[in-house]
Amino acid sequence: MNKTTIDYADYAEHDRRLRGIERHLVTAFLGGLAVGLVGMLLHGEGPDWVGQLYNPYAYLGLSLVVGASASRFGWALLTTFLGAVASLVAAMGGSALRGYEASEIIDSGAVGTNRSLALLVGLGLLAYVTRRDDTWGDVAAGTVGAALIADVVHRAAPGFLNNENTFWPGPALVIGLLSVALVPVLRRNARARVRSLTLSALFGGVLSVTLAAIVVAWIPPAV
């Protein structure tokens, strides 16, 4: 009679991974709730720069952390979606309880919510891809930095649709510097960091020019 040898170490490793995935799911959900509720509580309280730094960058930061810490691409998709939905629902539900319009705290409505959700999940997936040691990891890190820098330009530069007069110079400089610093942090060696920074500058310039072209085409010239 053949005897089957059971490797309990494999079971223990499998159990450890499952427990890690469970903790990651719960952390993403609770983190999303916390970020959304804090954003709701900060709305209309304190100086403007506090809210400008928190919204949307706390939401984006949550997606980056959740995506970068996921064990697999599928789990990155699930956990970033879970965290993003939790944060959006908490922010909009909390705003209703305080008597605010949801659009005052976060871009609401069917189109706005879907756009915000897609952006948060997309950044989370890019953060996961930055764990790769190849060119795709460099491209992902550069894209993350470019997206954040383009958003800063969009909010700080006069003439853009989302321009906020008080966003420049303080909040814009803080977020801009943190966005640049984030790119090399996402990579693991000097060559990858240089490539990622170069790609981030290239992509950021293209995005900023594209946004400017869209604004010029959208707004009719004054007569």
N, C-alpha and C positions, 0 to 999 in steps of 0.2 A: 504493500500500500504506500503510495507516494505521500510524502508529507510536504505541506506548503509552508514555506517560511514567511512569516509576516514581519515586515519591516516597520516597526512601530515609529521609527524616526520619520518615515515618510508621512504617516498619519499625523504626527505631531506638527510637522512642517505645514501640512495642508490645513490643519486646524488653526495654526498661527496666522496663516495668510487670510483665512476666512474671517477670523476675529479682527484682523487689521482692516479688511474691507468694510466690515460692519462698523467699526469705530470711525472710519473715514466717511461713511454715509451719514452717520449720526452727527458727526462734527460739521459736515457741510450744511446739513439742514439747520442745526442750531446756530451755526455761524451766520447763515442767511437771515434767520429770524432776528438775531442780535443786530446785524448791520442795518436791516430795514427799520427796526424799532428805534434804534439810536438816530438814524436819519430823520425819522418822523419827529422825535423829541427835539432835535436840533433846529428844526425848521422854525424860522422866525425868532430864534433865541440867539442872543449874543451878536458879535460883529459879523458882517457879511462874509468876510474871508473864511470864517470857520465853515459855514455851509458850502462855500465854493470849493474848499479843499475836500470836504467830505463827500459831496455829491457832484460827480458820479464816481470819484476815485476810490472811495471805500468799497463800493460795489465791484469796481474793476479789480481792485486788489484782492478781494475775496475770491473772485473767479481765477485769478492767476495762482493764488496759493493752493486752492483746491485742485486745479488742473495739474499743477506741477507735482503735487504729492500723490496723485492717483497711481495705482499699480499697473493698470492697463488702459489702452485707449478707450475701450468701451466703458470702463468705470469712470474715466475722466469725463466722458460725455454725460453719463448718468449723474455723477455727483455735482458737476458744474451746473447742469440743468436744475437739479434739486435745490442747490444753494441759491441760484438766481431766482427761481420761482418763489422760494421762501422769503427772500429779501424783498422782492417786488410786492408780494401779497402783504407782508408785514407793513411795508411802507404805505401802501394804499389803504389797507384796512385801518392802520393807526391814524392816518390823516383824516379818514371819515369820522372816527371817534372824537377827534379834536375839532371837527368842524371845518377842516380845510378841504379844498378841492385836491383830488389826487394828483392832478397835473401840476400843482404848485410844488410838489415834492419830487415827483418823478414823471417822466414822459408817459402819459396814460393814453387811454383810448386803444382800440384794437390794433391799429397800425403802430402806434408809439410803443405799446407794451411788447408787441412781437419784435420790433426793431431792437428794443433794449435787451430782450431775452436772447435774440440772435447774437448781439454784440458780446454779451457776457459769456455765453456758451462758447462762442468762437475764440475769445481770448483765453478761456480755460483750456480749450483743445490746443491752441498754439503753445501755451505754457507747458503742456504735456510733451509736445513734440520737441521743445527745447532740451529735453533730457537726452536726445539722440546726440551721438558724437560725430555725426557726419554733416554734410552741407545742409541737409534739411533742418537740422537743429539750428544752424546759423541763420538760415532764412526765417525760421519761426521767431527766433529772438529778435532779429532785425525788424520783423513785421510788428511785433508787440511794441517795441520802442517807437516805431514810426506811427502807429495808430495813436499812441498816447501823445506824442509830440504834435501830430496833426490836430488832435482835439484841443490842445492848448492854444495853437495858432488860431483855430476856429473860434475860440471863446475870447481871445485877447486882441486879435487884430481888428481895427475899425472897419466897418463895412460888411462884416460877415453876419449871417442871419442870427447866430447864437452869441453875438458879441455882448460881453458884459463889461461895462465901463470900469467897475471896481476890481475886475479880475487881474488887471495889469497895474503895477508890476509885481506886487508881492506874491499872490497865489500862483500866477503864471510862471514866475521864476522858480518857485519851489517845486511845482509839479514838473516843469521842464527839466530841471537838474536831476530830480529823482528818476524821471523817465530815461534820461541818458545813462545814469548810473545803474539802472536796472538791467540794461542790455548786457554788459560784461558779467554781471552777477549771475545771469542765467547760463553762462558758458563756463567751461571747465579748464581751458588753457588759453595761452596768450594769442595764438593764431586765430582761434575761433572767436575770441573777443574782438580782435581787430576786424575780422570779416563781418561780424554781426554789427559792429558800430558803423562800418562803411555802408552796409546794406540798410541799416536804420536811417542814416542820413539821406541815402538815395531814395528810399521809399517815402520817407517823411517829406522830402522836397516835392516828389511827384504828387503825393496826396494833397499837400498844401496848394500847389499850383492848380490841381484839378478842382479843389473846392473853390478857389478864387475864380476860376473860369466859369464854374456853375453859377456863382453869385452874380458875376458880371452879366451872364446870359439871362439870368432870372429877373434881375432888377432893371427896368427900363431906364435909359438915361434921362436926366432932367432936361426939360425944354426951357 
